[in-house]
Amino acid sequence: MVENTESCPRCEETNPSTNRYCGRCGAPMSALPIEMPTLTTSQIEAQIVDVLKENELNREFVELKVTADVNARVWRNFTRLGTVGAIVVALFSFFGIKEFNDVLEFSKVSKQEIESSVKSALGAANEAQKLLDEAQNKAKVALARVNEIEAQVNPIKVRIDAFDVRFKAQGLINLANEEKNLAQKINLLMQASKLDPKNVTALVNLGLAYNRNLQFGPAIIILNKAIELDPKNVQALVNRGHALNGNGKYRLAIKDLNKAIQRDPKAVVAFNNRGYAYNQLSDFNRAISDLTMAIDLDPKFVAAFNNRGFAYILKCEYGKASKDFQEALRLNPKYAAAMDTRALLHVIGGDTGPALEDLARARALDSTHAAPEVRIIELQKQAANINC
């Protein structure tokens, strides 16, 4: 029995006529009539719009899903990188990498490249820090050196300033040494001591000038300062001893003069001044001993001859006294003090004429001496009190 067959309208495969679908491609073996709904133009347009919206939503959904997958993958990479990942994320934020395409582009960068870039950045930062540390260390060294130089310079500046003051003061002292006028000499020395208050030489010389001007009180004050600055200054002790003698404080004078002689056994003026103090205390033997020592140390020291001659008068050894006065005036014919003291010897001997002559000459040489007619009365009283 022959079976009826039909050809597939799609692939032309021969199929039994009883088959509704092609055994090869599955297409229907016969076209069935399809009823098409009758649609208006506005309905067709509305359906087209719906289809387009559905396609757009499908596209956005697919894009979001892909973005989420990429983000998750990038985040896993960042998590593996740890701190490096955080730095990269910060870099993304800094450069404004927010869009999907930007993230996708950065996600293509390998972990090695990111690590390399970050390491390079960190290396550059470390190198910069090293340079900064080195610069700071150098700055500290330079500052320490500056401080060291300042520490060395400041004392030098102080010494220079002090030297300048001493130099100026010494110039005034030199001028005072050359000045003949006693008042001007005192003025110059006062300027020197004011400029340099610790200049012992200026104070010692000022004290001596006051002594010569018979201003024993100011002399003692000035010499006290000098000795306070330099307790072992022999000249200051000698000058203060002289001032104390002038103020009638003989025992205090002897104390100063003892210290001076102890420090300088050849201090001629100290022996002379101490001999004078012993004379005033009527200790004539000690006076003559000291004054003889002064003459032995300096045979041309006229003041010692005059003072020893006075001691001999008080001991009633008039011949020795006369010889000392003669020697003093031989050494210095204008020595007014020796003339005044020899006048006492003339008064004791009753030679009023020669006494008045000596007093007149003394007054002519030194106006600080009293007038002859006044002074001779004083000498006559003094002679009356000498008991031999």
FIKELO-590131 format. One line per 3 residues: their letters; for each residue x, y, z of C-alpha. Coordinates in pm, whole numbers, plus 50000, padded with zeros to 5 digits. Example, Ala and Ser with C-alpha at 12.3 -4.5 7.8 and 13.67 -1.06 7.14 Angstrom:
2
AS> 51230,49550,50780 ~ 51367,49894,50714
***
This chain:
388
MVE> 50000,50000,50000 ~ 50144,50326,49898 ~ 50152,50596,50170
NTE> 50077,50953,50071 ~ 50364,51206,50131 ~ 50404,51582,50138
SCP> 50706,51808,50102 ~ 50794,52052,50386 ~ 50725,52405,50271
RCE> 51045,52525,50452 ~ 51318,52264,50401 ~ 51136,52057,50128
ETN> 51191,51738,50333 ~ 50945,51459,50233 ~ 50715,51379,50522
PST> 50411,51148,50553 ~ 50092,51331,50478 ~ 49967,51245,50821
NRY> 50247,51457,50987 ~ 50137,51797,51103 ~ 50502,51916,51150
CGR> 50823,51848,50955 ~ 51031,51574,51106 ~ 51348,51759,51004
CGA> 51301,52131,51084 ~ 50977,52120,51289 ~ 50793,52365,51066
PMS> 50420,52314,51024 ~ 50344,52107,50719 ~ 50050,52322,50614
ALP> 49987,52697,50660 ~ 49705,52759,50901 ~ 49506,53074,50859
IEM> 49591,53342,51122 ~ 49333,53587,51220 ~ 49486,53935,51239
PTL> 49314,54174,51470 ~ 49192,54488,51321 ~ 49393,54780,51484
TTS> 49362,55149,51443 ~ 49660,55370,51371 ~ 49671,55514,51729
QIE> 49668,55161,51878 ~ 49956,55054,51658 ~ 50160,55362,51767
AQI> 50088,55290,52137 ~ 50210,54929,52102 ~ 50530,55047,51930
VDV> 50599,55285,52219 ~ 50549,55006,52475 ~ 50791,54781,52289
LKE> 51054,55056,52278 ~ 51018,55127,52652 ~ 51056,54758,52730
NEL> 51373,54740,52519 ~ 51519,55050,52698 ~ 51448,54906,53041
NRE> 51609,54578,52937 ~ 51918,54769,52814 ~ 51951,54971,53141
FVE> 51906,54656,53348 ~ 52178,54479,53155 ~ 52413,54785,53194
LKV> 52353,54807,53570 ~ 52417,54435,53608 ~ 52742,54460,53415
TAD> 52846,54766,53619 ~ 52773,54585,53945 ~ 52980,54286,53830
VNA> 53271,54509,53730 ~ 53255,54704,54055 ~ 53251,54386,54257
RVW> 53551,54254,54067 ~ 53744,54582,54109 ~ 53658,54597,54481
RNF> 53789,54240,54527 ~ 54116,54348,54364 ~ 54137,54655,54590
TRL> 54068,54440,54896 ~ 54356,54213,54803 ~ 54582,54516,54767
GTV> 54489,54638,55120 ~ 54633,54987,55190 ~ 54735,55016,54827
GAI> 54371,54970,54725 ~ 54259,55244,54960 ~ 54517,55478,54809
VVA> 54396,55398,54458 ~ 54033,55460,54560 ~ 54144,55794,54703
LFS> 54318,55869,54375 ~ 53999,55786,54189 ~ 53805,56028,54404
FFG> 54071,56294,54361 ~ 54066,56270,53981 ~ 53685,56252,53963
IKE> 53662,55895,53830 ~ 53296,55818,53890 ~ 53136,55709,53564
FND> 53104,55349,53469 ~ 53331,55384,53170 ~ 53602,55542,53391
VLE> 53583,55260,53641 ~ 53585,55007,53362 ~ 53895,55170,53214
FSK> 54077,55173,53550 ~ 53974,54814,53615 ~ 54187,54714,53320
VSK> 54500,54820,53512 ~ 54676,54521,53657 ~ 54758,54478,54025
QEI> 55129,54494,53944 ~ 55091,54825,53766 ~ 54897,54975,54058
ESS> 55150,54848,54311 ~ 55435,54978,54096 ~ 55278,55323,54069
VKS> 55204,55342,54439 ~ 55553,55219,54528 ~ 55701,55484,54302
ALG> 55487,55751,54468 ~ 55582,55626,54815 ~ 55946,55607,54714
AAN> 55937,55965,54589 ~ 55767,56071,54913 ~ 56031,55889,55121
EAQ> 56308,56046,54917 ~ 56152,56389,54967 ~ 56124,56321,55340
KLL> 56490,56218,55350 ~ 56589,56538,55174 ~ 56375,56738,55416
DEA> 56529,56560,55717 ~ 56875,56619,55577 ~ 56798,56989,55524
QNK> 56663,57016,55879 ~ 56973,56848,56019 ~ 57195,57082,55823
AKV> 56990,57376,55949 ~ 57031,57253,56307 ~ 57406,57216,56259
ALA> 57425,57564,56105 ~ 57222,57712,56390 ~ 57442,57540,56646
RVN> 57747,57679,56468 ~ 57596,58028,56467 ~ 57527,58001,56839
EIE> 57881,57876,56895 ~ 58025,58168,56699 ~ 57805,58412,56891
AQV> 57924,58257,57217 ~ 58281,58313,57102 ~ 58222,58660,56959
NPI> 58028,58807,57252 ~ 58314,58772,57506 ~ 58551,58916,57247
KVR> 58319,59212,57194 ~ 58297,59262,57569 ~ 58675,59252,57593
IDA> 58708,59496,57303 ~ 58463,59735,57468 ~ 58645,59700,57799
FDV> 58977,59754,57624 ~ 58840,60067,57459 ~ 58731,60202,57799
RFK> 59065,60117,57959 ~ 59250,60269,57666 ~ 59063,60598,57700
AQG> 59106,60597,58077 ~ 59478,60532,58040 ~ 59502,60827,57803
LIN> 59352,61052,58071 ~ 59592,60910,58330 ~ 59886,60985,58102
LAN> 59766,61342,58055 ~ 59730,61378,58433 ~ 60087,61255,58485
EEK> 60213,61533,58258 ~ 59988,61802,58409 ~ 60168,62042,58643
NLA> 59858,62216,58773 ~ 59731,62013,59068 ~ 59364,62106,59016
QKI> 59379,62004,58650 ~ 59557,61682,58745 ~ 59277,61597,58988
NLL> 59012,61676,58724 ~ 59174,61447,58466 ~ 59205,61162,58715
MQA> 58843,61204,58819 ~ 58738,61169,58453 ~ 58950,60857,58418
SKL> 58802,60694,58730 ~ 58449,60786,58619 ~ 58507,60636,58273
DPK> 58660,60322,58420 ~ 58545,60288,58784 ~ 58753,59973,58835
NVT> 59078,60129,58718 ~ 59291,60100,59030 ~ 59574,60309,58885
ALV> 59340,60603,58829 ~ 59210,60576,59187 ~ 59558,60544,59340
NLG> 59690,60845,59147 ~ 59380,61047,59235 ~ 59431,60967,59604
LAY> 59792,61081,59578 ~ 59688,61406,59408 ~ 59438,61474,59688
NRN> 59718,61414,59942 ~ 59941,61665,59768 ~ 59655,61913,59770
LQF> 59615,61845,60146 ~ 59263,61705,60084 ~ 59310,61402,60309
GPA> 58940,61320,60355 ~ 58864,61274,59981 ~ 59197,61094,59947
III> 59093,60834,60207 ~ 58755,60776,60035 ~ 58915,60725,59693
LNK> 59189,60501,59828 ~ 58934,60289,60017 ~ 58780,60204,59676
AIE> 59120,60123,59530 ~ 59207,59889,59816 ~ 58864,59726,59796
LDP> 58936,59644,59431 ~ 59295,59540,59500 ~ 59367,59468,59868
KNV> 59731,59390,59795 ~ 59808,59713,59610 ~ 60112,59851,59790
QAL> 60087,60202,59647 ~ 59722,60231,59755 ~ 59814,60127,60110
VNR> 60107,60370,60119 ~ 59895,60661,59993 ~ 59616,60587,60237
GHA> 59872,60569,60516 ~ 59989,60916,60413 ~ 59628,61046,60411
LNG> 59563,60897,60756 ~ 59878,61069,60883 ~ 59746,61393,60739
NGK> 59418,61338,60930 ~ 59610,61267,61253 ~ 59511,60897,61255
YRL> 59868,60775,61308 ~ 59797,60428,61443 ~ 59565,60347,61153
AIK> 59833,60482,60920 ~ 60089,60248,61076 ~ 59860,59947,61012
DLN> 59838,60031,60641 ~ 60210,60093,60620 ~ 60289,59765,60797
KAI> 60088,59578,60530 ~ 60265,59768,60254 ~ 60612,59690,60393
QRD> 60515,59325,60448 ~ 60421,59296,60081 ~ 60716,59505,59962
PKA> 61013,59521,60200 ~ 61172,59784,59974 ~ 60878,60025,59980
VVA> 61080,60341,60054 ~ 60781,60574,60094 ~ 60614,60327,60334
FNN> 60918,60338,60564 ~ 60926,60717,60544 ~ 60553,60755,60620
RGY> 60567,60507,60906 ~ 60869,60690,61048 ~ 60665,61012,61034
AYN> 60376,60841,61222 ~ 60616,60715,61491 ~ 60752,61070,61528
QLS> 60400,61200,61593 ~ 60348,60927,61855 ~ 60682,61026,62016
DFN> 60831,60684,61936 ~ 61152,60844,61812 ~ 61373,60535,61806
RAI> 61134,60349,61575 ~ 61096,60664,61373 ~ 61473,60700,61326
SDL> 61502,60325,61241 ~ 61235,60347,60969 ~ 61370,60671,60827
TMA> 61724,60536,60819 ~ 61595,60231,60629 ~ 61427,60463,60379
IDL> 61754,60653,60331 ~ 61948,60329,60289 ~ 61701,60217,60024
DPK> 61713,60558,59851 ~ 61998,60788,59956 ~ 61840,61072,59756
FVA> 61504,61058,59928 ~ 61498,61411,60071 ~ 61173,61367,60271
AFN> 61336,61090,60477 ~ 61629,61321,60566 ~ 61388,61594,60673
NRG> 61174,61358,60884 ~ 61478,61199,61048 ~ 61618,61546,61123
FAY> 61290,61626,61301 ~ 61320,61300,61503 ~ 61672,61399,61605
ILK> 61542,61741,61720 ~ 61281,61574,61940 ~ 61557,61350,62081
CEY> 61769,61663,62136 ~ 62037,61534,61895 ~ 62070,61871,61723
GKA> 62399,61804,61544 ~ 62256,61501,61365 ~ 61944,61698,61290
SKD> 62144,61981,61134 ~ 62334,61739,60910 ~ 62011,61580,60783
FQE> 61866,61924,60697 ~ 62179,62022,60515 ~ 62174,61698,60312
ALR> 61809,61741,60227 ~ 61868,62094,60099 ~ 62177,61987,59915
LNP> 61972,61724,59731 ~ 61691,61976,59672 ~ 61773,62341,59742
KYA> 61407,62434,59693 ~ 61269,62184,59942 ~ 61045,62413,60150
AAM> 60959,62148,60413 ~ 61327,62112,60514 ~ 61355,62492,60549
DTR> 61050,62500,60774 ~ 61179,62217,60998 ~ 61530,62368,61017
ALL> 61370,62693,61134 ~ 61257,62500,61445 ~ 61619,62404,61508
HVI> 61717,62773,61479 ~ 61442,62872,61723 ~ 61563,62613,61976
GGD> 61914,62755,61939 ~ 61782,63111,61983 ~ 61865,63211,61624
TGP> 61549,63398,61534 ~ 61702,63571,61229 ~ 61805,63254,61044
ALE> 61472,63099,61143 ~ 61276,63386,60983 ~ 61493,63364,60672
DLA> 61417,62990,60632 ~ 61044,63056,60687 ~ 61041,63336,60431
RAR> 61211,63120,60172 ~ 60973,62833,60242 ~ 60673,63065,60201
ALD> 60814,63198,59873 ~ 60855,62845,59738 ~ 60522,62710,59868
STH> 60233,62947,59939 ~ 60063,62685,60158 ~ 60320,62767,60430
AAP> 60216,63023,60687 ~ 60359,63374,60687 ~ 60700,63387,60865
EVR> 60579,63614,61150 ~ 60291,63374,61220 ~ 60484,63054,61176
IIE> 60769,63155,61407 ~ 60526,63197,61696 ~ 60402,62842,61641
LQK> 60762,62713,61635 ~ 60848,62896,61958 ~ 60555,62724,62133
QAA> 60665,62389,61994 ~ 61025,62441,62107 ~ 60906,62519,62458
NIN> 60744,62175,62482 ~ 61060,61985,62386 ~ 61221,61844,62700
C> 61571,61708,62669
***
